[in-house]
Amino acid sequence: MVCSVEPGTLRVRPVPLPARGPAAGPCGGRCGVRLPAPPEGQPIPVLRTSLRRTAVGAAALALTAVGAAATTAGAATPTTSGASFVLPALVRVSVVDATHTVLDRIVLTDGHTVTTASGGTHVCDGTNGGANPSRVPTPTAALDTATRAAHSGWDGTWYDSFSDYDVTTIAGEAAAPGTYWNISVNGTSIPVGGCQFRLHTGDQVAFTLTAF
């Protein structure tokens, strides 16, 4: 006797084997489980339960693959909302009076709120006067960063009429009557206030004591 699996079920029943000549092997050719050949022209029987389990497993793997692909796509193309974000800028800030260089530093700066003794506390982030739609690094903010890094300071008068500071003193060097602190970027005087002009990494920012 051997065991045979009936097609479409998990039922197992014994099946007698006809004699086939001399015994083959230690158990006379009757070891193991044999599946009887199907009638001619009919497909080989399979277990429905096995097929169902295989289908469920394949579907689960497919869903997992789709989920992983969606996660990867989402990570590759992040979405943003609200105002755009501008990275800080790595710039060089120099301060030059009539005779020498007062300050020369490379700083990483962004647009931020600044405070001076004469002008008080105000934003200096490029949005001043509507010059930029979102926060950006600016020359006066870079000066603020550089002087704080040098354990120094600066002062300036705030003017509501153009939403910006007029820099008057840097590191103890005050602009005398008939002079002012000219702000230039890459050798060119800026056309707007120091809290309105946008800086980019690599810019050379200079505050130079200049005669009217």
C-alpha angles and dihedrals in degrees: 000000000000133000122257127193113224116228115260095012142072092231116126122202134175117254123196116232122218119233112270105186127268118012113265115215130344095310099045097252093299099102123119133007122306128196112214115236114259120244114277113279095020124109121253108270118249134190111261092207091054091050092049092050091047092050092049091049092049092049091051091051091049092051091048091052092048091048092050091049092050091049091050092049091049092050092049094053110036118187126227133202134194124013118000118258119237119199121232116266127236104221141159117242121196129178117199127181128187095289113020149001109280097185136007119174141148110225141174105230143169136186109282146148115285134193130209131179093239102034104035126214122330140146116269101181107117095267089093110122089001091284093143131019094228141017116299136167112271137191096247091046088050089052089052091051093047097048092048090050089052091048088243132108149213139215135211143168118245120226118196090193092073099015095238147096129259103215110225107165134026123185090342094310108122126197107248121218109291093027136085140181105263114206118213133173118205090348097309125104111242116246095218138039123299092251093051106048115092119232128206131199111280096029120141110222118194131185106194126182102236135180120239 
